[in-house]
């Protein structure tokens, strides 16, 4: 007995060979449909065939599938973090910093002022990191405060060199 997936596929018009009469079954598909019609009878054919064909999908679902396949999950996560940034860190810190990218599960936060970078690194890093980790449900594992324009590769490499 064919699997449910294969039984749904063989009646799907999208699988038909392209011919001059687009949308009509290939000779193999027509043969299968004739055999099924002989078995179930011409009067039951429309209902059985309709039950075997997959349900039509809405345009909204199709567009969302395409967008989901193209969109980088880190980009979607970054957009959510940026939207919630003032609530995560407070209005004062949010005015002085901006989540800019995610690389290897680390959130890079650009802080233009070296003074603010020092304060955030020394006094607020643990708290902000914990809130971001909780907000992303452990998808982000840490936070790095960097000057604007620092690429993740050089930042990661530089921070590793300074570790014991």
DRENDO-1510 file (C-alpha; in Angstrom, 1 decimal, always signed):
<recs>
REC; n; res; u; v; w
REC; 1; UNK; +0.0; +0.0; +0.0 .
REC; 2; UNK; +1.5; +3.4; -0.9 .
REC; 3; UNK; +2.3; +5.8; +1.8 .
REC; 4; UNK; +0.0; +8.8; +2.5 .
REC; 5; UNK; +2.6; +11.2; +1.1 .
REC; 6; UNK; +3.0; +9.3; -2.2 .
REC; 7; UNK; -0.8; +8.8; -2.6 .
REC; 8; UNK; -1.3; +12.6; -2.3 .
REC; 9; UNK; +1.6; +13.3; -4.7 .
REC; 10; UNK; +0.5; +11.2; -7.6 .
REC; 11; UNK; -2.8; +13.2; -8.1 .
REC; 12; UNK; -1.3; +16.6; -7.6 .
REC; 13; UNK; -1.4; +18.5; -10.9 .
REC; 14; UNK; +1.8; +20.4; -10.1 .
REC; 15; UNK; +3.7; +17.1; -10.6 .
REC; 16; UNK; +2.5; +16.5; -14.1 .
REC; 17; UNK; +4.9; +16.6; -17.0 .
REC; 18; UNK; +4.8; +19.8; -18.9 .
REC; 19; UNK; +3.1; +19.3; -22.2 .
REC; 20; UNK; +1.5; +21.5; -24.8 .
REC; 21; UNK; -1.8; +21.2; -22.8 .
REC; 22; UNK; -0.5; +22.4; -19.4 .
REC; 23; UNK; -2.4; +21.1; -16.5 .
REC; 24; UNK; -3.4; +17.8; -18.0 .
REC; 25; UNK; -2.0; +14.5; -16.8 .
REC; 26; UNK; +0.9; +12.8; -18.4 .
REC; 27; UNK; +0.2; +9.4; -20.0 .
REC; 28; UNK; +1.5; +7.7; -16.8 .
REC; 29; UNK; -0.8; +9.8; -14.6 .
REC; 30; UNK; -3.7; +9.3; -17.0 .
REC; 31; UNK; -3.2; +5.5; -16.8 .
REC; 32; UNK; -3.2; +5.6; -13.0 .
REC; 33; UNK; -6.4; +7.7; -13.0 .
REC; 34; UNK; -8.1; +5.3; -15.4 .
REC; 35; UNK; -7.1; +2.3; -13.2 .
REC; 36; UNK; -8.5; +4.0; -10.1 .
REC; 37; UNK; -11.7; +5.0; -12.0 .
REC; 38; UNK; -12.2; +1.4; -13.2 .
REC; 39; UNK; -11.8; +0.2; -9.6 .
REC; 40; UNK; -14.1; +2.7; -7.8 .
REC; 41; UNK; -16.5; +3.4; -10.6 .
REC; 42; UNK; -17.2; +6.6; -12.6 .
REC; 43; UNK; -19.9; +7.9; -10.2 .
REC; 44; UNK; -17.6; +7.9; -7.2 .
REC; 45; UNK; -14.6; +9.1; -9.1 .
REC; 46; UNK; -14.9; +12.9; -8.5 .
REC; 47; UNK; -15.3; +12.5; -4.7 .
REC; 48; UNK; -12.5; +10.1; -4.3 .
REC; 49; UNK; -10.1; +12.1; -6.5 .
REC; 50; UNK; -11.0; +15.3; -4.6 .
REC; 51; UNK; -10.2; +13.5; -1.3 .
REC; 52; UNK; -6.9; +12.3; -2.6 .
REC; 53; UNK; -5.7; +15.7; -3.8 .
REC; 54; UNK; -3.9; +17.9; -1.3 .
REC; 55; UNK; -5.9; +20.9; +0.1 .
REC; 56; UNK; -5.2; +24.2; -1.7 .
REC; 57; UNK; -3.1; +26.6; +0.3 .
REC; 58; UNK; -3.9; +30.3; +0.7 .
REC; 59; UNK; -1.8; +32.9; -0.9 .
REC; 60; UNK; -0.9; +34.2; +2.6 .
REC; 61; UNK; +0.5; +30.8; +3.6 .
REC; 62; UNK; +2.5; +30.6; +0.4 .
REC; 63; UNK; +4.0; +34.0; +0.8 .
REC; 64; UNK; +4.9; +33.4; +4.4 .
REC; 65; UNK; +6.6; +30.1; +3.5 .
REC; 66; UNK; +8.8; +31.9; +0.9 .
REC; 67; UNK; +9.7; +34.7; +3.4 .
REC; 68; UNK; +10.5; +32.1; +6.1 .
REC; 69; UNK; +12.8; +30.2; +3.8 .
REC; 70; UNK; +14.7; +33.4; +2.8 .
REC; 71; UNK; +14.9; +35.1; +6.2 .
REC; 72; UNK; +17.9; +34.4; +8.4 .
REC; 73; UNK; +16.8; +33.4; +11.9 .
REC; 74; UNK; +19.4; +35.6; +13.5 .
REC; 75; UNK; +18.1; +38.6; +11.6 .
REC; 76; UNK; +14.5; +37.9; +12.8 .
REC; 77; UNK; +15.9; +37.5; +16.4 .
REC; 78; UNK; +17.8; +40.7; +16.1 .
REC; 79; UNK; +14.7; +42.6; +15.0 .
REC; 80; UNK; +12.8; +41.4; +18.0 .
REC; 81; UNK; +15.7; +42.4; +20.3 .
REC; 82; UNK; +15.9; +45.8; +18.8 .
REC; 83; UNK; +12.2; +46.3; +19.2 .
REC; 84; UNK; +12.3; +45.4; +22.9 .
REC; 85; UNK; +15.7; +47.0; +23.6 .
REC; 86; UNK; +14.3; +49.9; +25.8 .
REC; 87; UNK; +12.3; +47.5; +27.9 .
REC; 88; UNK; +15.3; +45.1; +28.3 .
REC; 89; UNK; +17.9; +47.7; +29.3 .
REC; 90; UNK; +16.0; +50.8; +30.3 .
REC; 91; UNK; +15.5; +54.1; +28.5 .
REC; 92; UNK; +18.9; +55.6; +29.5 .
REC; 93; UNK; +21.0; +52.7; +28.3 .
REC; 94; UNK; +18.8; +52.3; +25.2 .
REC; 95; UNK; +19.6; +55.9; +24.2 .
REC; 96; UNK; +23.4; +55.2; +24.5 .
REC; 97; UNK; +23.5; +51.7; +22.8 .
REC; 98; UNK; +22.1; +49.8; +19.9 .
REC; 99; UNK; +22.0; +46.0; +19.2 .
REC; 100; UNK; +23.6; +45.7; +15.8 .
REC; 101; UNK; +24.2; +42.1; +14.9 .
REC; 102; UNK; +24.3; +38.5; +16.1 .
REC; 103; UNK; +27.3; +36.2; +15.4 .
REC; 104; UNK; +27.8; +32.8; +16.9 .
REC; 105; UNK; +25.0; +33.3; +19.4 .
REC; 106; UNK; +26.5; +36.5; +20.7 .
REC; 107; UNK; +24.7; +39.8; +20.5 .
REC; 108; UNK; +26.9; +42.7; +19.5 .
REC; 109; UNK; +25.7; +46.0; +21.0 .
REC; 110; UNK; +27.2; +49.2; +19.5 .
REC; 111; UNK; +28.1; +51.9; +22.1 .
REC; 112; UNK; +29.6; +55.0; +20.5 .
REC; 113; UNK; +30.9; +56.5; +23.8 .
REC; 114; UNK; +33.9; +54.8; +25.4 .
REC; 115; UNK; +32.7; +56.0; +28.8 .
REC; 116; UNK; +29.4; +54.3; +28.4 .
REC; 117; UNK; +31.0; +51.2; +27.0 .
REC; 118; UNK; +33.2; +51.0; +30.2 .
REC; 119; UNK; +30.1; +51.5; +32.4 .
REC; 120; UNK; +28.1; +48.9; +30.6 .
REC; 121; UNK; +30.9; +46.4; +30.5 .
REC; 122; UNK; +31.9; +46.8; +34.2 .
REC; 123; UNK; +28.5; +47.4; +35.8 .
REC; 124; UNK; +25.6; +46.2; +33.6 .
REC; 125; UNK; +26.9; +43.4; +31.4 .
REC; 126; UNK; +25.7; +40.5; +33.7 .
REC; 127; UNK; +22.2; +41.9; +34.1 .
REC; 128; UNK; +21.8; +42.9; +30.5 .
REC; 129; UNK; +23.2; +39.5; +29.4 .
REC; 130; UNK; +20.8; +37.6; +31.6 .
REC; 131; UNK; +17.8; +39.6; +30.4 .
REC; 132; UNK; +18.8; +39.1; +26.7 .
REC; 133; UNK; +19.4; +35.3; +27.3 .
REC; 134; UNK; +16.0; +35.0; +28.9 .
REC; 135; UNK; +14.2; +37.1; +26.3 .
REC; 136; UNK; +15.7; +34.9; +23.5 .
REC; 137; UNK; +15.1; +31.7; +25.4 .
REC; 138; UNK; +18.8; +30.9; +25.4 .
REC; 139; UNK; +19.3; +31.5; +21.7 .
REC; 140; UNK; +21.7; +34.3; +22.6 .
REC; 141; UNK; +24.5; +33.2; +25.0 .
REC; 142; UNK; +26.2; +36.5; +25.7 .
REC; 143; UNK; +26.5; +40.2; +25.0 .
REC; 144; UNK; +29.5; +42.1; +23.7 .
REC; 145; UNK; +29.7; +45.9; +23.9 .
REC; 146; UNK; +31.6; +47.2; +20.9 .
REC; 147; UNK; +32.3; +50.6; +19.2 .
REC; 148; UNK; +30.3; +51.2; +16.1 .
REC; 149; UNK; +31.6; +49.4; +13.0 .
REC; 150; UNK; +33.5; +46.6; +14.7 .
REC; 151; UNK; +33.0; +43.4; +12.7 .
REC; 152; UNK; +32.2; +40.2; +14.7 .
REC; 153; UNK; +35.3; +38.4; +13.4 .
REC; 154; UNK; +37.8; +41.0; +14.6 .
REC; 155; UNK; +35.9; +41.5; +17.8 .
REC; 156; UNK; +35.8; +37.8; +18.6 .
REC; 157; UNK; +39.4; +37.3; +17.6 .
REC; 158; UNK; +40.5; +40.3; +19.7 .
REC; 159; UNK; +38.6; +39.3; +22.8 .
REC; 160; UNK; +40.1; +35.8; +22.6 .
REC; 161; UNK; +43.6; +37.1; +22.4 .
REC; 162; UNK; +43.1; +39.1; +25.6 .
REC; 163; UNK; +41.8; +36.1; +27.6 .
REC; 164; UNK; +44.2; +34.0; +29.7 .
</recs>
